[in-house]
Amino acid sequence: MQSLVTPLGYSAESCGYCKDASTGRRTPNSRCSYYITSKSLSTQAYQDLVDRGWRRSGTILYKPDVLRHCCPHYTIRLPAASFNPAKEHRHAVNRWNKHILGEDYIKEAAKLYPKTKQEKARQRNGFDLVSTIHEGEFEKLKRPPEPAHRFEVILEPDEFTDEKFELFSNYQQHVHHDGPSDVSKDGFKRFLCGSPLQRTIREVDGHTQQLGSYHQCYRLDGRLIAMSVLDLLPHCVSSVYSIYHSDFEKWSFGKLSAMREIALASEGGYQFYYMGYYIHSCVKMRYKGEYRPSYILDPETYEWNPLDGELRRLLDAKAYVSLSRERRRREDTAIAAQDIENESKGDAGDAGDTPEVAPEYPLLNAEDAGKAVMQGMSLFELKVPGLMTVEQIEHQVQLDHTAIQIRKRSITVEAGDLMNWEKSYIRDPRSLKGVIGELVAAIGPEVVKQVVVDFG
């Protein structure tokens, strides 16, 4: 199947994570993102997009303008094999296991199935995530005796059922305090069912990996009590959304589901666990940084940096942080200081050796940026962090060869074959070349090779 993308452009909207202090309402036009939509997308293409700061909501994919966002969104990931669970994480899993097994089962099973020396040694040496996370699953239990509850976790396609919707409705109303009229089956389907990702299966290092979008369903005594929506990608388990029934709120299902997803990434050979966006300015979203060791994607260079002392201090001090930019600034400052010292000694040095300081970005306000784009400003002029420049596109991408679908004729052609292509200008956002250029700048040189642009 072809990977198809339709550019929707750059726009400003209200933010769902922060509110006006005086009114308690969402601040209008306080965030900006670049949007595309897709009805069919390979998991490799989406993996490459995620590693450039993209996420999806249903079939809508978006890349936040981190610089101009009221609550800057940073992509965060965890190497699953290196995960070091905190005490609260271990406690959540052990407490749930004791609940579903029951004291009678635990005592009787200890007598009937005494642990081997190897199992005792492993238990003494620390917390084994994979074995502990599966400890209470019914199909893995030694029986008799029978556990207090039958607990099952099943990974299944992200298809709609009334049972899943009822769980979603309960969660939205009791946890997020949505009104009944705010929750609909159509909304649930658009948001969490029918992903554009193409489901496939592959063999990697002895692991059979499922790729695509799935629902991980948690059942207790046959009842659906929780569900995680997951994108399984070539190099990660990406968490989309997690829900649980309000009857089980005390059991810390947020922690339980995260631990299970990390275990899936580890034992399935996916390598990394992506928790979506880390929002340092939002207290409720900082918990993601408690899963260690975590790494943050640099919004300008797409390098991964540990969320440790240096980066945390910078995030405490300012909203927008690019560690690569901070390091360049320090280097420029050191060079400038050296030049001043040389001048004081009568040696001005060669001015041509001093690197040019990167120009500052214009229009730092999201509302102003959104209006400017609506009035015809190019994203190349706006200088959105992480988007390719015109010069980079010219050197790295053969823009003329961008694949475009002509739906009326059911054919795919190259952009350069279209009428008026040569007469259009990449810096003109209202021209065909400008639209394609901004799309390529946002999705990157690797993804553009994998997709066909579909204008609908």
Legacy VTK file of the C-alpha trace (Angstrom):
# vtk DataFile Version 3.0
C-alpha trace
ASCII
DATASET POLYDATA
POINTS 456 float
0.000 0.000 0.000
1.163 3.517 -0.775
1.809 5.999 1.991
-0.378 9.019 1.243
-0.141 12.443 2.892
-2.169 15.597 2.390
-0.688 18.910 3.574
-3.040 20.978 5.733
-0.584 23.741 6.588
0.443 25.763 9.618
-2.054 27.354 11.984
-2.563 28.741 15.486
-5.080 27.247 17.915
-5.991 27.210 21.588
-3.986 24.939 23.881
-5.548 22.109 25.845
-2.837 22.110 28.514
-2.993 25.668 29.856
-5.763 28.125 30.709
-6.085 31.835 31.294
-5.468 32.470 34.998
-8.294 35.015 35.289
-11.024 33.205 33.330
-10.034 29.544 33.648
-10.653 29.148 29.914
-8.299 27.991 27.210
-6.175 30.770 25.790
-7.085 31.228 22.097
-4.361 31.010 19.431
-1.645 30.247 21.957
-0.004 27.370 20.099
1.056 26.718 16.505
1.577 23.464 14.629
2.070 22.231 11.089
-0.550 19.645 10.064
-0.939 16.879 7.531
-3.510 14.134 7.217
-3.117 10.563 6.012
-5.416 7.652 5.284
-2.549 5.235 4.639
0.930 5.483 6.123
3.712 2.930 6.540
5.054 2.373 10.040
8.564 3.248 8.846
7.406 6.605 7.497
5.640 7.345 10.781
8.693 6.256 12.777
10.770 8.766 10.807
8.148 11.452 11.431
8.039 10.766 15.171
11.818 11.145 15.249
11.321 14.637 13.794
8.877 15.669 16.515
5.567 14.539 14.945
2.595 12.830 16.628
-0.811 11.748 15.424
-4.402 12.124 16.604
-6.454 9.713 14.527
-5.586 10.411 10.896
-4.338 13.939 11.665
-0.583 14.282 12.142
0.944 17.402 13.649
4.338 18.892 14.394
4.230 21.611 17.080
6.169 24.815 16.608
8.011 24.348 19.895
9.390 27.889 19.922
5.992 29.600 19.668
3.988 27.131 21.751
2.595 28.365 25.067
3.383 24.908 26.499
6.408 23.681 24.524
6.054 20.020 23.536
9.248 17.946 23.487
9.354 14.383 22.158
10.533 12.026 24.916
11.712 8.439 24.758
13.122 5.742 27.034
15.548 2.922 26.110
13.444 0.012 27.351
16.351 -2.272 28.276
17.867 0.465 30.478
14.681 1.296 32.371
15.257 1.822 36.090
11.833 1.756 37.777
11.355 3.973 40.794
9.970 2.628 44.060
6.486 3.919 43.247
6.507 2.087 39.906
7.557 -1.219 41.481
5.001 -0.771 44.252
2.154 -0.241 41.752
2.894 -3.502 39.911
3.427 -5.578 43.060
0.255 -4.221 44.696
-1.845 -5.064 41.620
-0.369 -8.569 41.378
-1.212 -9.259 45.028
-4.766 -8.063 44.455
-5.489 -10.260 41.452
-3.741 -13.328 42.851
-5.101 -13.088 46.387
-3.410 -14.102 49.636
-4.723 -17.665 49.524
-3.266 -18.293 46.069
0.099 -16.741 46.992
0.452 -18.906 50.140
-0.703 -22.152 48.528
1.332 -21.665 45.332
4.464 -21.032 47.410
4.024 -24.456 48.972
3.136 -26.319 45.786
5.671 -24.622 43.514
8.717 -23.573 45.566
11.065 -21.214 43.745
14.274 -22.524 42.244
17.679 -21.242 43.321
17.880 -19.249 40.108
14.499 -17.616 40.739
15.448 -16.738 44.315
18.768 -15.281 43.158
17.035 -13.186 40.508
14.560 -11.932 43.080
17.366 -10.964 45.470
19.303 -9.164 42.752
16.534 -6.707 42.011
13.265 -6.034 40.239
12.773 -7.992 37.009
10.243 -5.924 35.046
9.263 -8.471 32.404
8.708 -11.406 34.769
6.946 -9.252 37.377
4.632 -7.606 34.864
3.398 -11.046 33.725
3.261 -12.532 37.214
-0.492 -12.207 37.644
-1.651 -13.091 34.119
-4.040 -16.021 34.171
-2.519 -17.908 31.251
0.945 -17.836 32.859
-0.136 -18.987 36.318
0.619 -22.393 37.766
-2.658 -23.998 38.815
-4.103 -25.269 41.090
-4.854 -23.292 43.214
-7.071 -20.767 41.477
-6.297 -17.030 41.765
-8.720 -14.558 43.311
-9.284 -12.978 39.870
-8.784 -13.927 36.246
-6.588 -11.181 34.765
-5.847 -11.113 31.031
-4.092 -8.640 28.745
-4.750 -8.954 25.015
-3.214 -7.022 22.133
-5.769 -6.614 19.357
-6.377 -4.383 16.280
-7.577 -0.837 16.990
-11.145 -1.562 15.942
-14.283 -0.039 17.443
-16.571 -1.933 19.806
-19.382 -0.677 22.020
-17.571 -2.143 25.029
-14.461 -0.032 24.309
-16.567 3.066 23.803
-18.352 2.600 27.142
-14.972 2.385 28.863
-13.796 5.522 27.036
-16.975 7.387 27.963
-16.584 6.509 31.642
-12.940 7.608 31.637
-13.568 10.926 29.904
-16.437 11.833 32.210
-14.912 10.761 35.522
-11.231 11.524 34.961
-11.333 14.438 32.499
-14.760 15.682 33.665
-16.236 15.893 30.171
-20.004 16.194 29.958
-22.019 13.347 28.393
-22.650 15.485 25.314
-18.878 15.943 24.876
-18.338 12.203 24.375
-19.512 10.532 21.162
-18.934 7.305 19.296
-17.819 9.224 16.207
-15.319 11.195 18.255
-13.951 8.010 19.820
-13.602 6.401 16.404
-11.802 9.420 14.936
-9.467 9.734 17.897
-8.566 6.171 18.869
-9.787 3.748 16.201
-9.020 3.240 12.523
-5.422 4.467 12.483
-3.831 5.220 9.087
-0.844 3.016 9.967
-0.506 -0.096 7.852
-0.397 -3.268 9.978
2.381 -5.717 9.103
4.428 -8.478 10.759
8.187 -8.913 10.575
10.955 -11.045 12.086
13.802 -9.181 13.833
16.546 -10.878 15.885
14.338 -13.822 16.699
11.335 -11.668 17.587
8.066 -11.707 15.665
7.072 -8.067 15.695
3.603 -6.739 15.026
3.669 -3.286 13.476
0.764 -0.861 13.267
-1.869 0.459 15.691
-3.334 -1.757 18.402
-5.507 -1.723 21.491
-3.990 -3.406 24.536
-7.061 -4.519 26.462
-7.020 -5.328 30.193
-9.750 -7.689 31.387
-10.552 -8.650 34.954
-12.912 -11.624 35.306
-13.991 -11.019 31.713
-14.707 -7.309 32.185
-12.833 -4.690 30.162
-11.358 -2.411 32.840
-8.582 -0.576 30.985
-7.152 -0.096 27.513
-4.016 1.398 25.970
-3.855 2.633 22.391
-0.415 1.818 20.984
1.471 2.434 17.765
3.998 -0.373 17.292
6.749 1.020 15.075
10.040 -0.403 13.755
12.054 1.004 16.649
9.556 1.758 19.389
6.327 1.210 21.234
4.597 4.584 21.021
1.866 5.330 23.555
-1.107 7.170 22.048
-3.640 7.147 24.895
-4.553 5.128 27.992
-7.933 4.804 29.672
-9.306 2.914 32.672
-12.643 2.555 34.420
-13.220 4.839 37.381
-13.911 1.757 39.569
-10.184 1.016 39.391
-8.780 4.504 39.856
-6.957 3.591 43.081
-4.804 0.996 41.321
-2.556 3.491 39.468
-3.328 2.231 35.982
-1.310 5.058 34.475
1.813 3.537 36.008
0.688 -0.050 35.367
0.074 0.559 31.665
3.375 2.429 31.217
5.294 -0.404 32.898
3.595 -2.985 30.715
4.333 -0.974 27.564
7.996 -0.672 28.534
8.062 -4.443 29.053
6.485 -4.925 25.605
9.168 -2.715 24.038
11.887 -4.695 25.796
10.744 -8.259 25.239
9.408 -7.539 21.744
12.696 -6.069 20.524
11.240 -2.632 19.754
14.110 -0.968 21.678
12.445 2.277 22.781
9.313 3.437 24.568
7.864 6.775 23.425
5.461 8.479 25.828
4.384 11.242 23.462
5.280 14.786 24.432
7.038 15.925 27.567
5.687 19.299 28.704
7.993 20.689 31.373
5.815 23.756 31.971
2.780 21.569 32.744
3.023 19.973 36.197
0.616 17.174 35.244
2.840 16.155 32.307
6.182 16.161 34.115
5.592 12.607 35.354
6.957 11.316 32.046
10.405 12.480 33.091
10.201 10.169 36.123
10.660 7.136 33.874
14.441 6.988 33.696
16.666 7.217 31.777
14.649 9.464 29.457
15.901 11.426 26.480
14.507 14.589 24.871
14.561 15.279 21.131
16.331 18.526 20.233
13.750 20.553 18.242
16.414 21.980 15.915
18.925 19.174 15.249
16.827 16.107 16.173
19.561 14.808 18.442
18.563 12.943 21.617
19.773 14.487 24.876
19.419 12.974 28.358
16.807 14.624 30.540
19.308 15.215 33.304
20.804 18.127 35.230
21.865 20.410 32.366
18.696 20.059 30.317
16.410 20.192 33.365
18.063 23.403 34.574
17.551 24.998 31.176
13.893 23.912 31.078
13.402 25.407 34.544
14.847 28.700 33.335
13.178 29.142 29.953
10.235 27.799 27.953
11.996 27.022 24.671
15.173 24.962 24.893
17.392 23.609 22.148
20.498 22.167 23.750
22.380 22.360 20.454
21.555 26.078 20.204
22.649 26.692 23.813
25.962 25.001 23.127
26.516 27.047 19.978
25.826 30.214 21.952
28.383 29.230 24.575
30.942 28.539 21.852
30.207 31.892 20.180
30.511 33.675 23.522
33.858 31.990 24.199
35.147 32.955 20.745
33.969 36.544 21.183
35.696 36.720 24.573
38.876 35.370 23.026
38.674 37.997 20.250
38.344 40.760 22.850
41.345 39.380 24.691
43.354 39.216 21.455
42.397 42.805 20.607
43.520 43.963 24.019
46.877 42.366 23.266
47.066 44.069 19.864
46.125 40.936 17.908
42.701 41.356 16.334
42.900 37.960 14.655
41.095 36.996 11.476
37.479 38.186 11.642
36.572 35.590 9.035
37.340 32.813 11.515
34.473 33.803 13.813
31.315 31.779 13.038
28.179 33.768 12.392
25.709 33.667 15.259
22.439 32.088 14.132
19.793 34.765 13.478
16.971 35.036 15.992
13.505 33.872 15.028
10.849 36.467 14.162
7.291 36.646 15.565
7.706 34.742 18.807
3.988 35.013 19.624
1.841 32.108 18.346
-1.106 34.334 17.445
1.102 36.740 15.492
2.809 33.874 13.685
-0.519 32.276 12.768
-1.880 35.559 11.403
1.284 36.206 9.403
1.079 32.799 7.744
-2.607 33.339 6.921
-1.642 36.626 5.300
0.954 34.958 3.099
4.185 34.666 5.071
6.234 31.623 4.095
7.368 29.192 6.778
10.854 29.691 5.390
10.596 33.349 6.358
8.985 32.507 9.704
11.869 30.108 10.427
10.070 27.348 12.313
12.606 25.380 14.402
13.486 22.027 12.874
12.072 22.743 9.423
14.511 22.485 6.552
15.671 25.712 4.929
15.331 26.349 1.205
19.083 25.819 0.860
18.910 22.452 2.643
16.047 21.329 0.400
18.012 22.307 -2.709
21.000 20.246 -1.544
19.203 17.225 -0.063
15.919 16.794 -1.968
15.026 16.577 -5.639
11.828 18.546 -5.218
10.858 18.058 -8.863
10.635 14.297 -8.246
8.125 14.531 -5.375
5.377 11.994 -6.084
1.891 13.456 -6.442
-1.340 11.525 -6.884
-3.799 12.710 -9.524
-6.962 11.169 -8.156
-9.254 12.004 -11.083
-6.993 10.053 -13.431
-5.856 7.472 -10.823
-2.207 8.056 -11.632
0.910 9.208 -9.807
3.175 11.793 -11.394
6.241 13.772 -10.410
5.775 17.375 -9.316
8.060 18.591 -12.088
5.670 17.193 -14.704
2.820 19.464 -13.618
1.887 22.591 -15.529
3.295 25.849 -14.168
5.680 23.990 -11.834
8.710 25.807 -13.233
6.924 29.158 -12.978
6.060 28.709 -9.285
8.365 29.793 -6.459
9.279 27.778 -3.359
9.145 30.855 -1.111
5.582 31.624 -2.239
3.355 29.575 0.127
0.369 29.971 -2.207
2.097 28.383 -5.167
2.282 24.627 -5.792
6.046 24.609 -5.344
5.654 26.602 -2.123
3.107 24.133 -0.706
5.268 21.136 -1.611
8.391 22.890 -0.344
6.898 23.588 3.075
5.602 20.014 3.313
9.049 18.624 2.511
10.658 21.027 4.981
8.367 19.691 7.720
8.469 15.936 7.019
12.145 15.755 6.043
14.218 14.246 3.217
13.767 10.590 4.228
9.998 10.655 4.576
9.418 12.478 1.277
10.964 9.467 -0.495
8.387 7.174 1.127
5.167 9.086 0.503
2.879 10.254 -2.263
1.284 13.681 -1.876
-2.489 13.430 -2.205
-4.353 16.727 -2.525
-7.710 14.966 -2.248
LINES 1 457
456 0 1 2 3 4 5 6 7 8 9 10 11 12 13 14 15 16 17 18 19 20 21 22 23 24 25 26 27 28 29 30 31 32 33 34 35 36 37 38 39 40 41 42 43 44 45 46 47 48 49 50 51 52 53 54 55 56 57 58 59 60 61 62 63 64 65 66 67 68 69 70 71 72 73 74 75 76 77 78 79 80 81 82 83 84 85 86 87 88 89 90 91 92 93 94 95 96 97 98 99 100 101 102 103 104 105 106 107 108 109 110 111 112 113 114 115 116 117 118 119 120 121 122 123 124 125 126 127 128 129 130 131 132 133 134 135 136 137 138 139 140 141 142 143 144 145 146 147 148 149 150 151 152 153 154 155 156 157 158 159 160 161 162 163 164 165 166 167 168 169 170 171 172 173 174 175 176 177 178 179 180 181 182 183 184 185 186 187 188 189 190 191 192 193 194 195 196 197 198 199 200 201 202 203 204 205 206 207 208 209 210 211 212 213 214 215 216 217 218 219 220 221 222 223 224 225 226 227 228 229 230 231 232 233 234 235 236 237 238 239 240 241 242 243 244 245 246 247 248 249 250 251 252 253 254 255 256 257 258 259 260 261 262 263 264 265 266 267 268 269 270 271 272 273 274 275 276 277 278 279 280 281 282 283 284 285 286 287 288 289 290 291 292 293 294 295 296 297 298 299 300 301 302 303 304 305 306 307 308 309 310 311 312 313 314 315 316 317 318 319 320 321 322 323 324 325 326 327 328 329 330 331 332 333 334 335 336 337 338 339 340 341 342 343 344 345 346 347 348 349 350 351 352 353 354 355 356 357 358 359 360 361 362 363 364 365 366 367 368 369 370 371 372 373 374 375 376 377 378 379 380 381 382 383 384 385 386 387 388 389 390 391 392 393 394 395 396 397 398 399 400 401 402 403 404 405 406 407 408 409 410 411 412 413 414 415 416 417 418 419 420 421 422 423 424 425 426 427 428 429 430 431 432 433 434 435 436 437 438 439 440 441 442 443 444 445 446 447 448 449 450 451 452 453 454 455
